[in-house]
Amino acid sequence: MPLTHIALPPEIIVMERSWLSANNLLFLGRDATALVDSGYCSNAAQTVALVQSSLGGRPLDLLLNTHLHSDHCGGNAALQARWPAVQTWIPPGQWDQVQDWDPVALSYAPTGQDCPRFRAEARLMPGSEVQLGDRAWQVHAAPGHDNHAVLLFEPRARLLISGDALWENGFGVVFPELDGEDAFAEVGATLDLIARLQPLTVIPGHGGVFADVPEAIARARRRLAGFEADPVRHARYAAKVLLKYKLLEWQQAPLTQVHAWLAATPYYARLHQRYFADRMAGQWTEELVQELIATGAARREGETLHNA
């Protein structure tokens, strides 16, 4: 679990996680502590242990989520159980779904992922500021990967917490596009926003902290252009990402279990019907498995699929 080699303000601790869990960003302010994003639920015990160790006996006062995909908020419930007084702030777009706890609208059931129910006390409103550590961070809407997502920007040091809107080598799957929304334009608009903010350093939701922001934006724009030119390519990429993500959770599974999970996961049926209806579902599933193996993302041993 390496920490960034790029110098950051001393009150910020970046816990770089695997791709199963988003990075956890801990702020140790003079008066309050805060954590941005909490990882996936299967790593929740580890998340709590890491945060507790870094807090040095202090309580966790504030918990924020850049968006509500399961890899960014799956540890919320465990953190709330450990620190019952923690205040949890979420982007406003899915406030009602969290209050009523709708795992379908929150995407957990359709993607075949898990997220224990958590509470939320406040909305992380775009256009506002939030105190993290000893600095005021601007909240900006960041639609595209998730149309309810936000970015956090500290203008004095020009630090950006980008979630899945920008990584050093790309950005997250554009899920609204898979649901029939025209969301590629939203990705481009969010990249435009980041370019206007001119951050010197980006702390992404996945991968290491990076400083060559113009080049990262250029790479993201090239990737976006490729997806816009060939939406089926994006759909295939998304299907493989979802399967790889589940394999990260399982680490290994019989191929019968893999096929059964794919058949029972609504998002796969949706992708198949929308983009790949020219082939039988079982054939398409086998193609996805073989492509993961061919790229080194998985390996097959007999009738078992392993994460690689």
Wavefront OBJ file of the C-alpha trace (Angstrom):
o trace
v 0.000 0.000 0.000
v 2.459 2.667 -1.185
v 2.096 6.322 -0.360
v 2.677 9.038 -2.909
v 6.240 10.235 -3.513
v 4.929 13.701 -4.408
v 5.126 16.186 -1.556
v 1.709 17.078 -0.150
v 0.704 19.283 2.774
v 1.569 17.409 5.988
v -2.039 17.188 7.139
v -2.976 14.998 4.131
v -2.344 11.244 4.208
v -3.011 9.420 0.931
v -3.721 5.728 1.405
v -3.292 4.287 -2.076
v -5.438 1.164 -2.328
v -5.888 -1.586 -4.877
v -8.379 -1.165 -7.718
v -11.018 -2.952 -5.662
v -11.062 -0.031 -3.227
v -10.739 3.625 -4.098
v -7.916 5.556 -2.469
v -8.626 6.865 1.042
v -7.568 10.457 1.769
v -7.207 11.316 5.447
v -6.981 14.913 6.677
v -5.550 15.699 10.103
v -6.565 19.263 10.845
v -5.900 21.194 14.005
v -9.539 21.064 15.022
v -11.050 18.182 13.042
v -10.223 15.090 11.020
v -11.808 13.991 7.731
v -11.701 11.100 5.293
v -12.553 11.269 1.594
v -13.840 7.950 0.168
v -13.915 4.667 2.069
v -13.210 1.823 -0.375
v -15.139 -1.384 -1.059
v -16.997 -3.275 1.640
v -14.877 -6.431 1.479
v -11.876 -4.288 2.465
v -13.765 -2.377 5.165
v -11.990 -3.931 8.164
v -8.650 -3.031 6.632
v -9.894 0.496 5.900
v -10.968 0.983 9.512
v -7.608 -0.317 10.756
v -5.638 1.963 8.437
v -7.665 5.030 9.401
v -7.517 4.240 13.109
v -3.747 3.774 12.996
v -3.251 7.066 11.153
v -5.576 9.021 13.449
v -3.294 8.372 16.426
v -6.121 8.200 18.938
v -8.170 11.054 17.495
v -11.777 10.452 16.379
v -12.884 10.593 12.770
v -15.062 13.694 12.533
v -16.087 13.906 8.883
v -16.549 11.358 6.084
v -17.016 12.518 2.484
v -17.677 10.643 -0.753
v -16.758 11.974 -4.194
v -19.534 9.741 -5.562
v -21.512 6.731 -4.446
v -20.109 3.855 -6.474
v -19.476 0.890 -4.210
v -15.681 1.140 -4.373
v -15.831 4.682 -2.973
v -18.427 4.315 -0.212
v -18.488 0.608 0.650
v -16.576 1.247 3.866
v -18.930 3.980 5.097
v -21.011 1.686 7.301
v -17.948 0.180 9.010
v -16.444 3.619 9.647
v -19.755 4.849 11.059
v -19.898 1.817 13.344
v -16.371 2.504 14.618
v -16.908 6.270 15.029
v -20.679 6.720 15.599
v -20.408 10.510 15.816
v -18.812 10.889 12.375
v -20.732 13.185 10.030
v -21.136 11.816 6.500
v -21.507 14.155 3.529
v -22.474 12.901 0.065
v -23.088 14.536 -3.332
v -26.689 15.781 -3.493
v -27.924 13.902 -6.558
v -28.646 10.621 -4.762
v -29.587 11.987 -1.368
v -33.114 10.551 -1.444
v -31.898 7.139 -2.583
v -29.502 6.961 0.361
v -32.139 8.102 2.843
v -34.609 5.489 1.542
v -31.770 3.038 0.762
v -32.519 1.983 -2.795
v -29.734 -0.420 -3.918
v -31.161 -0.511 -7.438
v -31.120 3.259 -7.977
v -27.706 3.417 -6.273
v -26.373 0.906 -8.859
v -25.307 -1.809 -6.407
v -27.884 -4.440 -7.372
v -27.640 -3.838 -11.160
v -23.830 -4.162 -11.153
v -23.787 -7.240 -8.920
v -21.827 -5.400 -6.228
v -22.406 -4.956 -2.505
v -22.600 -1.901 -0.296
v -23.853 -2.050 3.316
v -26.417 0.586 4.169
v -24.982 3.783 5.602
v -26.442 7.062 6.758
v -25.781 10.579 5.460
v -26.151 13.804 7.385
v -25.401 16.489 4.808
v -25.112 17.227 1.091
v -21.757 18.057 -0.504
v -23.110 20.877 -2.639
v -21.308 22.077 -5.808
v -20.497 25.758 -5.473
v -19.821 25.451 -1.755
v -16.640 24.960 0.269
v -15.734 22.330 2.841
v -12.971 22.511 5.437
v -10.582 19.573 5.116
v -7.545 19.687 7.320
v -6.819 23.364 7.720
v -7.792 24.377 4.186
v -10.975 25.367 2.402
v -11.723 23.075 -0.540
v -14.071 24.058 -3.339
v -16.783 21.582 -4.359
v -17.353 21.267 -8.130
v -19.842 19.116 -10.019
v -18.032 16.470 -12.097
v -20.571 14.573 -14.246
v -19.555 11.894 -16.727
v -18.318 8.727 -15.054
v -21.120 9.311 -12.550
v -23.453 12.215 -13.199
v -23.741 12.895 -9.458
v -19.980 13.013 -8.775
v -18.039 15.960 -7.388
v -14.439 17.176 -7.459
v -12.673 18.875 -4.554
v -10.173 21.646 -5.318
v -7.888 23.603 -2.980
v -6.906 26.759 -4.912
v -4.034 27.944 -2.702
v -1.854 24.877 -3.301
v -3.820 23.985 -6.482
v -4.580 20.468 -5.270
v -7.355 18.456 -6.909
v -9.191 15.405 -5.557
v -10.534 14.013 -8.811
v -12.375 10.811 -7.854
v -12.826 8.834 -11.076
v -13.126 11.882 -13.346
v -9.376 11.867 -14.075
v -6.666 9.314 -13.404
v -3.086 9.535 -14.567
v -3.998 7.183 -17.427
v -7.654 7.782 -18.132
v -10.951 7.953 -16.258
v -13.699 5.657 -15.054
v -16.269 3.858 -17.195
v -18.929 6.318 -18.394
v -21.846 4.504 -16.792
v -24.622 6.944 -17.823
v -23.685 6.361 -21.470
v -24.378 2.647 -21.001
v -27.873 3.546 -19.804
v -28.621 5.425 -23.013
v -27.702 8.918 -21.833
v -25.404 11.123 -23.923
v -22.716 11.350 -21.247
v -19.484 11.431 -23.258
v -20.020 15.195 -23.586
v -20.226 15.421 -19.790
v -16.834 13.715 -19.503
v -15.394 16.296 -21.885
v -16.964 19.161 -19.941
v -15.473 17.854 -16.692
v -12.039 17.604 -18.327
v -12.527 21.216 -19.480
v -13.302 22.201 -15.881
v -10.145 20.520 -14.614
v -8.099 22.282 -17.286
v -9.566 25.638 -16.203
v -8.763 24.955 -12.550
v -5.129 24.279 -13.527
v -4.244 21.974 -10.636
v -0.583 21.360 -9.954
v -1.219 18.024 -8.263
v -4.047 15.506 -8.631
v -5.033 12.920 -6.025
v -7.111 10.451 -8.054
v -9.632 7.890 -6.913
v -7.376 5.086 -8.176
v -3.653 4.944 -8.826
v -0.898 7.220 -7.659
v -0.842 10.950 -7.080
v 0.485 12.731 -10.164
v 1.709 16.153 -11.218
v 1.839 16.123 -15.036
v -1.776 17.189 -15.267
v -1.805 18.574 -18.853
v -0.483 15.276 -20.205
v -3.017 13.299 -18.149
v -5.828 15.452 -19.536
v -4.490 14.956 -23.070
v -4.451 11.170 -22.573
v -7.985 11.287 -21.199
v -9.189 13.323 -24.187
v -7.667 10.811 -26.614
v -9.373 7.979 -24.752
v -12.665 9.852 -24.780
v -12.391 10.505 -28.524
v -11.884 6.794 -29.118
v -14.982 5.917 -27.109
v -17.047 8.602 -28.853
v -15.993 7.233 -32.229
v -16.831 3.663 -31.216
v -19.397 3.367 -28.392
v -19.377 -0.432 -28.741
v -15.705 -0.390 -27.787
v -16.637 1.494 -24.623
v -19.429 -0.981 -23.856
v -17.055 -3.929 -24.240
v -14.503 -2.182 -22.032
v -17.186 -1.562 -19.399
v -18.276 -5.204 -19.419
v -14.706 -6.391 -18.916
v -14.136 -3.838 -16.140
v -17.190 -5.069 -14.229
v -16.105 -8.689 -14.591
v -12.514 -7.905 -13.594
v -13.795 -5.975 -10.585
v -15.804 -8.966 -9.384
v -12.785 -11.179 -9.948
v -10.732 -8.818 -7.759
v -13.277 -9.470 -5.017
v -13.393 -13.244 -5.529
v -9.714 -13.707 -6.466
v -10.766 -17.031 -7.973
v -14.036 -18.681 -8.919
v -15.264 -21.712 -10.838
v -16.229 -20.804 -14.382
v -19.749 -22.016 -13.627
v -19.947 -19.365 -10.894
v -18.587 -16.689 -13.245
v -21.184 -17.519 -15.901
v -23.974 -17.686 -13.302
v -23.017 -14.298 -11.870
v -22.929 -12.713 -15.314
v -26.315 -14.184 -16.181
v -27.827 -12.872 -12.929
v -26.328 -9.360 -13.113
v -28.811 -6.915 -14.699
v -26.119 -4.638 -16.107
v -24.732 -7.440 -18.234
v -28.158 -8.250 -19.653
v -28.571 -4.548 -20.437
v -25.186 -4.324 -22.167
v -25.817 -7.523 -24.095
v -29.208 -6.411 -25.322
v -28.095 -2.889 -26.216
v -24.746 -3.592 -27.868
v -24.152 -7.324 -28.432
v -27.536 -8.831 -29.224
v -26.112 -10.312 -32.441
v -24.559 -13.160 -30.419
v -25.906 -15.518 -27.823
v -25.410 -14.398 -24.216
v -23.285 -17.411 -23.371
v -21.058 -16.825 -26.390
v -20.565 -13.180 -25.461
v -19.759 -14.122 -21.859
v -17.107 -16.568 -23.031
v -15.617 -13.862 -25.259
v -15.274 -11.535 -22.263
v -13.575 -14.225 -20.199
v -11.169 -15.034 -23.039
v -10.324 -11.353 -23.546
v -9.459 -10.957 -19.858
v -7.190 -13.983 -20.141
v -5.590 -12.721 -23.373
v -4.721 -9.347 -21.818
v -3.266 -10.919 -18.664
v -6.066 -9.654 -16.419
v -7.099 -13.214 -15.552
v -5.832 -16.726 -15.950
v -7.592 -20.042 -16.286
v -6.592 -23.201 -14.478
v -8.843 -26.064 -15.510
v -12.399 -24.917 -14.825
v -11.382 -22.100 -12.451
v -10.821 -18.439 -13.325
v -8.160 -16.642 -11.275
v -7.423 -12.978 -10.857
v -4.070 -12.001 -12.365
l 1 2 3 4 5 6 7 8 9 10 11 12 13 14 15 16 17 18 19 20 21 22 23 24 25 26 27 28 29 30 31 32 33 34 35 36 37 38 39 40 41 42 43 44 45 46 47 48 49 50 51 52 53 54 55 56 57 58 59 60 61 62 63 64 65 66 67 68 69 70 71 72 73 74 75 76 77 78 79 80 81 82 83 84 85 86 87 88 89 90 91 92 93 94 95 96 97 98 99 100 101 102 103 104 105 106 107 108 109 110 111 112 113 114 115 116 117 118 119 120 121 122 123 124 125 126 127 128 129 130 131 132 133 134 135 136 137 138 139 140 141 142 143 144 145 146 147 148 149 150 151 152 153 154 155 156 157 158 159 160 161 162 163 164 165 166 167 168 169 170 171 172 173 174 175 176 177 178 179 180 181 182 183 184 185 186 187 188 189 190 191 192 193 194 195 196 197 198 199 200 201 202 203 204 205 206 207 208 209 210 211 212 213 214 215 216 217 218 219 220 221 222 223 224 225 226 227 228 229 230 231 232 233 234 235 236 237 238 239 240 241 242 243 244 245 246 247 248 249 250 251 252 253 254 255 256 257 258 259 260 261 262 263 264 265 266 267 268 269 270 271 272 273 274 275 276 277 278 279 280 281 282 283 284 285 286 287 288 289 290 291 292 293 294 295 296 297 298 299 300 301 302 303 304 305 306 307 308
